[in-house]
Amino acid sequence: METITVREARRLAVARAGLLSPERTGLPRRAGWGGVRSRRAAHEVIRRFGFLQLDSVSVAGARSHVIVLLSRLEGFPPALGEELLAPGEPLFEYWGHEASWLPLELYPVFEFRRREYAHHPWWGDVLGKHPRVADEVRGRLEAEGPLRSSVRSTARRCAASRQVATIVPVVAQP
């Protein structure tokens, strides 16, 4: 069995978190000040971590998921952090560990959760209870493509509108 020192373990953790110099982490140094290069750099960071956890709280002028990218990519435009989830981007928003953006290649991995959420553990048969809302969300998916969880605002008339966040991944299946 191989062992490492506490100091080596700390260095490994900091390197894997992308907080050492890019030469030591394998992550890009610069974001490119916007455009395609910035998007690619952000996607590379998210792919490396496996997810980017979302947080609606804005601290120091930016939401925490944007701060993660700002702290690792020199010149990353803060506004781009809110635009990374758009049709055609290689990401999807989902409850991976918490509300997160995940690389699209992980979408099949969460099939088990989409099946489980067809009958949510807390709310039961969300689709059956709210068929009109489910149809509305399906229509938006067909017309607009991928939707963020903020689609909930579409269903405010739904008594438990937060349940709609569980509808999106279920009705979005190909």
MOQUITA-V269690 format. One record per helix or strand of 3 or more residues. SS is the DSSP state (A for helix, B for strand). FROM is the first residue (numbers start at 1). TO is the last residue. If there is no record, write none. Layout:
# MOQUITA-V269690
ss->SS from->FROM to->TO
ss->SS from->FROM to->TO
This chain:
# MOQUITA-V269690
ss->A from->6 to->16
ss->A from->22 to->25
ss->A from->35 to->49
ss->A from->64 to->72
ss->A from->78 to->82
ss->B from->91 to->95
ss->B from->99 to->103
ss->A from->104 to->117
ss->A from->126 to->129
ss->A from->131 to->144
ss->A from->149 to->155
ss->A from->161 to->171
